[in-house]
């Protein structure tokens, strides 16, 4: 079975998570500079089968688009041009960064380790993907 991949796209960094082949467990894959995302995905898709890609949709608390929406929308358009055969599912990414930070605290990471923004982005993508998998199973 092909994997599902999640992207937490940001202005500077992009966190990426992926499922196992049975689409049961979400795991952090990596965090990369955002400018390299398409090239990273070309390489990854050449090695692994992916059935769909989740891309975070940033919203404010009231449901309105956030400041980073334009950047992410441009990425989604570019992604769909480069990979037209891969379906894109937009998912609400509100609270994922806060949840990622709390996960780091709960895991016992020290203060210096918790300041690693790249790790926060990767964990955020993992949380988005695990949440999607949980809702899919219901």
N, C-alpha and C positions, 0 to 999 in steps of 0.2 A: 504494500500500500504506500502511496506517495506521502511525503511529509507535508505539514502545514508550517509556514514560516510567518513570523510576526516582525514588524518593523516599527521601532519607535524613532521616527525621523526627526532630527533637530537641526538647527542652523549650523552647529559645529560638529556634533557627534550623532551617530545613529546606532542605537542598540538593536541587536538582532537575536531572536530566539527561534527555536525550531522544535517540532514534535519528534518523538521517536517514530519508527516506521508504522507502528500500530495506531498512531495518533491518540495516544493515551496520556503521555507525559510531556510537558513543556520544559525545555532546558535552555538556559542562556547559551548562545553560540559565541557572540563576540560584540565588541563595540568598535566601530570604525569611523574615520573622518567622513562626514556626510558627502563631501565631494567625490569620494571613491565608491559610493554605494552601488551605483549601476554596474561598474566594473566588477566589484566584489560579487554581486548577484549573478552576473554572466558566468563567472567562474564557478560559483556554487551550483547554479542550475545545470551546468555541464556535467557535474559529478553526481548530483542528487535529484531525484524526482520530487517535485513539489506540486501539489494539487491546487493550492490557493495561497494567497498572501494576505495577511491582515496588516492594515496600516492604521496607526493611531489617528484619531480625529480629535484634535484639541478643542475643548469647549470651556467657556467660563461657567461659573456656578449656575447662572441663569439659563444656560443652554445655548447662548449666543457664541459665535465663533471667537476664538482667542486671537491674540496678536500674531501667532505663528501660523495661522491657518493658510495664508497666502503662500508661504514657503512650502508647506506640506502639500497643498493643492497642486502647485507647480511640479513637485516631485511625483505625485500620483499620475499626472498627465504624461510626464516623461516615462515613468515606469510602464504605463499602458501602451505607449508607442513602441518601446523597446521589447516588451514582453506581452504582446496582445493575446497570446494563448493562455496566460495565467490569470484567473479571476482575482479581482481585488475586493476585499471586504473591509469596509471602514468600521472601526470600533472606537467607542468612547474611551479616551485615555485619561479622563479626569481622575485624580487621586493616585494614579499609578506611581508617580515619583514619591509621593508621601508614603505609600505602601511599601515601595522599594526601600526607602530609608528605614522604615520601621522593621522591615525584614532584616536589614543589615544589623540593626540594634539587637533584634531577637536572636540573631546568629552569633552574637558575641564579638562582632568586629569592633576594634578600638576606634577612637575618634579619628585618627589619621586615615585609617582604612575607609571609614564612612564618608570622608571628604572626596573619595574617588568618584567623580561624576560619571566617568565611563562605566563604572560598575553599576551605578544607579540606572543608567540608560539601558543596560543589558537586563537588569532585573525587572525594569519597567516593561520591557518587551515580553519577558517571560510571564509576568503577571497578566498582561493583556491576553496572551495566548492561552494560559491556563484557565482564565475566566471564560474565554470563548469555548474551550474544550468542555468545561463544566456545564455551560448552558446547552451545548450541543448534545450532551449525554442525557439531559432531562427529558 
